[in-house]
Amino acid sequence: MSSKPEASIFPAAVATEAATFAMGCFWSPDALFGAMAGVVRTRVGYAGGTTATPTYWALADHMETLQLDFNPGEISYADLLHVFFANHNPTKPPWKRQYTSAVFYHTPAQEALAWEHKRQLEANKAQQVYTAIYPFKEFFLAEVRHQKYKLQRQPDILGELQELYPETEDLLNTTAAARVNGYLYGYGSKEQLLHEVSSLGLSPAAQEVLLRKAGSRRQISCAG
């Protein structure tokens, strides 16, 4: 087992599965899912388009997308779909393709569950659900400035994690970074945070910042 503090949050040897969602933006969804127990890593990027090298300022027909790795022994894909549909408005058509609601399935089982959830939501709401359901093809990682957006704008807390994970890519791929970013946004619960805060590698002052924010937000916001 790794000597890093996050080793007690999530053993490195556990097998994971991938899930890929578009919810109209990616900063806030990154935090929403990153705060969830069972989610191991998150990353934001671009998917669903036809161009080979999308960037934020040259997105073409791609969508802002979140991809995550999860432990299916701790959280199910159905649970993730419930959070996906409950935390944005899929009955509103997107005003721009960049902000489309979409599920990119990685397996036939994920495809079946996505259609099941979409149809059930349409029946419950008696409205059209505009969420697109596509086979996953390729995910293009977004620029570093978009990853763990809130964490990167908390220099003191970021600095503490950088002491543990000096390489930016390594840091952004940790469970600790996903959790801290999520808590800074106000996602997650105080109970969950209290259970794992000592494993995040943060000082008492940084832990107190997270405890003040955790559990204060309920829905995603595309304003950052």
Secondary structure, DSSP 8 states (H G I E B T S, - for coil): --SSGGGGTS-TTS--EEEEEEES-SHHHHHHHHTSTTEEEEEEEEESSS-SS-BTTB-TT-EEEEEEEE-TTTS-HHHHHHHHHHTS-TTS--SSGGG-EEEEESSHHHHHHHHHHHHHHHHHHTS----EEEE----EE--GGGTTTTGGG-HHHHHHHHHH--SHHHHHTSHHHHHHHHHHHT-S-HHHHHHHGGGTT--HHHHHHHHHHTT---S--TT-
